[in-house]
Every structure is written in C-alpha cells, then in structure tokens.
Amino acid sequence: MSEQLILKSLSSQGVATITLNRPNIFNGYNEEFLIQLQGTISELESDTSVRVITLRGAGKHFSAGADVNWFKELAISTPEVQLAAARLSTGVMRALNNCKVPTIGMIHNACFGGGTGYAAACDIVIASEDARFAITEVRVGITPAPIMIQLINAIGVRQMRRYALTAETFDVREAKAIGLVHEICAVGSLDVAAAPIIDQLLRGGPKAIRDTKALIAEVGDSLLPDEEIEKMARISAAGRSTPEGIEGFQAFLEKRSPNWYLMDE
C-alpha cells in the first residue's frame, strides 16, 4: 500500500480539506505526491456534496516546492521521463486552477517554487504572518513554466517580471500587496480567519457558485488550451537538460553559487 502523501477529509457542511502530507521534507512534491494530489482534486470536485475545498500543508511549512531527491532522479533520466514529469506537474497545477469547487489556500511559513503555484491556483488565499514566498526556479537554471499562467493571473505580468526573474523572497505583506494573498492572519489562526469566508461561500447556491467560477475562468481567459499546456510542459522538461539547468541544480546540491554568478572581488 502506497504512503498517503495527500490527506483528505470532508465535514458535514461539505467543506473538504486537502493536506499536503510530507512534512519531513517540507511537503516537497514527487511523482507519487502529484499523482495523489491530482486524483484527490478530481475526486472531490466530482462529488456534488463538496461545497468548498481548503488546501494546507502539514508540519512546519506549507510547501517548499519540488522534492530535491526527485529532481536528482530526473536529472539523470531520459528526455521521455523528464517530459512525463513536466506534463504531470503542469497538469496538477491546471487541475487545481480549473477545479470546479471554490478553493482556499491556507499558507503558513515557507511557500516556495511550486508552492507559489498552489497558492496562485486557489481562488482565495489566507496566509499567516510568518508566510514567506519565492518563485525560485531561475536560481537552479530552469523556468517556472508549470506555474506561469497561474502566477500571472494572480499577480499580473508586471509583478511576475520582478519576482520570477529575481527569485527573491518576499514577505506576506508584499504578497498581499501584489495580489497573491487576500488576507493575513496571526500565526496559528488560519482556521479562524477562514471560517467567515467559508460561511460566505456556503451561503451561495452550490450550482450557481460552480457556474460562476467556470464563467470567470472563461471570460477572464485563464483556461489554457491543451496545446499551450503541452508547450509549458515541454519548456519545463527541456530546461533540465540545458547547461544552465545542469549547472544550477548541481550548484544547489553542492550548496555553492552557480558558475554564472560572479561576485565582485
């Protein structure tokens, strides 16, 4: 029996909770993790009794992005395996973004790399005061292609041009100012902060809310066609085999600066 990397629960009111459950590695994702997450999203949105979905991380952090050990495996894998992994990553982000049920991201502490994609893909984001964010991919010589459309929709092109290019860490107040976070709460108070928002969602007609969410996505042009999703996956996969992708990841593992960063003497 496979390990439960994704936990789910459902309250009597129809509020589902998805918990990223790899706290020992800061909820980093690998292939099995993404498969379980995609399956959980699909299962919950297909259940008409589910009215709201909350997404949270177990342990100290929300999500530090990809599992380094999975990246190690992919670094020496065939192009076909790398492309399959990129398709999976891109598909999961698309599934969360296009989920028919309203979603609330509950962010605490680190939210890095793909973790920012989860946040951007949720309809509503609540973050505690200790939350920190970074779109880190360029630091290891790759692009954030699987989470690009979600982040642009959340924070806009202008802010994406800063934070995806610098990969700098920013705090929860900056995240709110640029549109990634809707509401800030005290550390340990995510459930308290979410309660009135969930109540407001439950007051709406379930079908009307699903239809409204679908219409927003259609009118807002945030539904990428299959060919664009495939393009994002191929860009992501190809980046791992470039000289920069290889050097960036190796530098990360060796805890040194990559060869493109020349410090002043």
N, C-alpha and C positions, 0 to 999 in steps of 0.2 A: 504493500500500500504506500502510495507516494505521500510525502510530507505535506501538511496543509500550510502552504505558503500564503494563501489568501483565506481569511476567515470571513464568514458572513452570518448575520443574524437579522431577524425581522420582528418588529414589535407588533402589538395588536392593532396599532393605528396605521400600520402599513409603512412604517419607517424602517428601511433596511440600512444596515451598516456593513460596509466593506472595510476590512482591516488588513493592511499590508503587514505580513507576519514573518519578517526575517530580521528581528531586532538585533541579532548578534552581528549583522553586517549592515546596520542602519537601513534596513529594508531595501537593499540593493536588488535589482531585478536580474534574473537569468531567464533562460528559455522556459523552464517549467513554471516559474513565477508568472511570466507573461501569459502563458497558456491558461493557467488557472484564473488569472485576472480577467482575461477575455471571456472565458467561459462563465465566470460569475456575473459579469456585466450583462451578458446575453441572457442568462437565466433570470436575473432579476427584472430586466426590462420587459421580458416576455410574460411576467406574472402580473396580471391586472390588479392584484391586491396590493402591489407595491406602489406607494404614492410618492416617496422621497427616498433618495439614496445618499448616505453620507459616506465619505471616503476619509480614512485616517490611517496613521501609521502606529504600529506597536513599538513600545520601548522609548528610547531617548530621543529619537529623531523621526520626522515624517518620512523622508526618503533622501538618500544621498545619491540617487541615480542608479547607474548600472553597477552590477557586481563585477569587481575587478577580475575575479577569477574567471568569470565568463568571458570577459574581454581578452584574457590571456589565451583561452581556448580558441576564440575567434581569430586571434592574430596569426595562428598557425593553421587555420582551417582553409579549406578550398574556397574559391570565389562563390561557388554554389551555396555552400553552407553559410557564408557571410551574407549573401543576398537573402537567404531564407530568414536569417536572424533579423535583418533590417526590415523585411516585409512584416515579420511578427511585431517588432517594436512599433512600426508605423501603423499597423493595423489595430493594435491595442489602443494607441492614442486616438485613432479615428473612432473606435468603438466607444470610448469614454466621451469623446466630444459629441458624438451623434446619439448618445443614449437618449431614449425616448422619455425617460423619467427625469425630473429635476434632480440635479446632483449638487451636493455641498462638500467642498473640500475643507478639511479640518487640519490646519497646518500648525505644527509646533517644531521648534528648533530648526535643524538643517533641512532645507528644501533645495537641492542642487541638481543640475543636469536634467535628466528625465523627470525628476521630481517636480521641476517647474512646469513641465509639460502636463503632468497630472493636474496641477493647480489651474493652469490655463484652460484645460479642457472641462473643468467643472463650471457649472452655471453660477454658483455663488461660492466665495472663498472667505472663510473666517480664519484668522491667524492669531496666535498668542504673541505676546510682546517679545518673546525670545526667538521668534522666527527669523531665519536668515535665508537669503535666496541668491542663487548664482546660476547663470547659463554657461556652463563650464567647458563645453565641447572643444572650442578652439584651442584651449590650453594643451590638449593632447593631439592637436593636429587634425581634427575632424570637424564636420559641420553638424549643427543641431537639426538636421533635415527632418527627422521623425516628429519633432515637436514644433516645427517652424510655423505652420499655419495657425495652430492653437495659440501660440505666444503672440503672433502678430495681431490676431483677433482680440486678444486680451489687453495688450499694452500698446499696440499701434506700431507702425513702421518706424517712427522717429525714435521711440524708446528702445525698440529692438535693435536699431542700428548702433545704439550705445552699448547695451548690456550683453548682446550676443557677440559683439566684437571685442569688448574689453574683458569679458568673463569675470568682471569684478563682483564681489559680494556686496549686497545691499540689504539694509535692514527692513523691518516690517513697515515702518512709516513710509519709506521710499516705495515699497511695494504697493502700498495703498495709494500713494500719490500718483503712480503711473498706471494704476488700474488692475494690477494683478490680484490685489486683496480688496475685499469690500468692507470688512470690519475687523478691528483689532480688539482683543480682549486680554485680560490678565492671564498670566501663566497658570495653567490648570483649570481654566474656566471655559474651555471650548464648548462643552455641553450646555452650560448656562447661556452662553452667547447664542448658540444655535437654536435653542428652544423656541424663542419667539419667531424666528424666521421659519422654522419648520411649521409652527402653528399657522402662520400666514399662508404657507403653501397648502396645508391641509384644508384651508377654508375655500380654496378654489375647486371647481369641478375637475375631477381627475382626467376626463377625456379632453376637456377644454384646455387644461394645462399642457397635456401632451401635444395637442394640436397647435397650441400657441408656440410651444418650443420648436416644433417642426417648422412652423411658418417663419419664425425669426431666423432660423438657420437658412431657409430657402431665400427669403428676401434679403438677408444680410450677406448672402453669397459666401457662406462659410463651409458649404458642403463641397469638398473637392471631388472631382470625377475620378474614376478608377485609374485612368492614365496618369493623372497628376500624383496620386498616391504611390503608384509604381515608380514614377520618376523620383520622388523623395526617397523611396527605399533604395533605389539604385545609387543615388548620390551618397547616401549613408554608407552603403556596403563598400562602394569603391574607395571611400576615404580611408578605410582601414589599411589598404594595401599601398597607399602612396608613401613616398619617402617621409613626408611630414607626419602622416598617421603612425608609421612605424616608429619614427624617432620620438614623437610626442608621447606615445604610450610607454616606450622603453624608459624615457626620462622620468615619467610618472612613477613607474615601478622602482626605479633606482633613486628616487627622491632627489633628483637634480634638475637644474634648468635645462631645457632643450637647447639644441645647438643653434636655433635661430634667435635666442635671447642673448645678446652680447652686452654685458654690463660694462659701464664706464670704469676705467681703472683709475 
